């Protein structure tokens, strides 16, 4: 049934009926169901609140416990740190105690050593004091002297009088004193004039020529059979001449005697007395006989040629070595002389010790017995001007008596005169004709190329490396050659091999000491470069530097090389394009090159770095050693191998601008700077690269190899 508005009139009735029925049910539902639920929820919240309170209380307790634990931890850490600090202090004290014990031990050892040295010196002094040589026979009036005392002097007005008085107070009266004034300009003449009344004293004057020449002048004037020597700043002890003359008269077998020198200047450990028994072997290692303690037979001095005027220092060592090679000597237990340092004029303080030592040792080596030895050099081209490396070696070996011949594969484009037997063609023919004891090859690549040709020979084979071709691979390959006994390489080259082969020997390069010598008078604005005419030498840098510094004189001496003959013309063109700033010399003989380098104040070495185009491995350029030997200051590209080569003797540049700055700084040098640089260069050359010392290992190897081959046969 529908209502008037069209809705269902019955639906309202049923809704009202449902409301009447539900109301009581709602109340009952609230009472029976909802109220207990609410009560349970309230209880639950109450329980949760209680749990939360308990949790908060627990967290508070835990935080308090954690705080206490952290405090205890921090306290433990502090105690641990304190303990570590105490332990560190204990360790430091232990180390200090150990160091103190070590110092005490060293001090005790040093004290014991000094006590031993003092005891030895006291024993020596007692021996010297108790020495009682037979009293000399008094010299007859007007009779000849028993000994001539030689005294050179220069600028020693302050001390020469005392030296003369020490001769006049000798217990021996039969002496003569020959004083040679070597060009003094102080009051030396006036001091010497005061002794004119003593007819035993003769004075000679000459232009300054050095102590050796002055002593030789006195030896030529000497009248006695014995010679004694006293420098004009030292003193004789009174009984020296009497003891020496008496001993030599009683021992005609002796060539010389020497006494004890009292000195503070010889660096003697724990002693002031220079004196030891005569030992010829020890004398070759170093001098222990001072000139002022020596008495020598005049006949022996004349036989050995007196003093070497080329030596300005160590001339006493040289003289005694040559004398000992002719006649034995003996140590005489007597106080001979007092060595004094009174001024800065002492020759030994002013000379370059390595140069003087080299000269003495060079002569010593030349006097040693030289068994016969024949060596055939196998080289690419000979005689080639650019190969001074080879020529220096050959000249040195010939001075030691080695008979040398050369086999060359190719003719040199820049030859020079040579008197050596020269073979070409087949190696076998050269070996058959010359019959060598040793085959010696220069250049690794050339030795490797000859490998097949060398296989048929039982002769010992040695090879010497050059710089531009050396690598680990070429060294290893050369060591595999049949018959190879020795391979000679520079220090840097030998270091290329991880494992050292016993046949590999380190030998430095060498300059010819007969051509390149120290030259005191230098043209300080003369800049020189000597070189093979090759692109690897960076010679354009030399030309460009000359153009940039017109206030200097630049001279370039080049050698035409096989296979690059056109490069000389290229250098001429570059020089002309720059306006000709360089004096360009081509294929100049070696003596003229040596003269040029000897005059130069600066030696400018140029080279392309190995990592750049045209660069090659660097060895030890012999031109640098030659230049340093004359005292020229080397300017060198800043590369590690070249720094190690020239050391503190050189100055280094990275590029043309750096080179320009170097030349500008040199313009401000004073005399002291030039002198120091000169000395450093000469010392560096003669310490490391003098021919007689640098090449001696090769010669001695050859002797050993030859002896082994002969004994094996």
Order of alpha helices (4+ residues) and beta strands (2+ residues): alpha-alpha-beta-alpha-beta-alpha-beta-alpha-beta-beta-alpha-beta-beta-alpha-beta-alpha-alpha-beta-alpha-alpha-beta-alpha-beta-beta-alpha-beta-alpha-alpha-beta-alpha-beta-alpha-beta-beta-alpha-beta-alpha-beta-alpha-beta-alpha-beta-alpha-beta-alpha-alpha-alpha-alpha
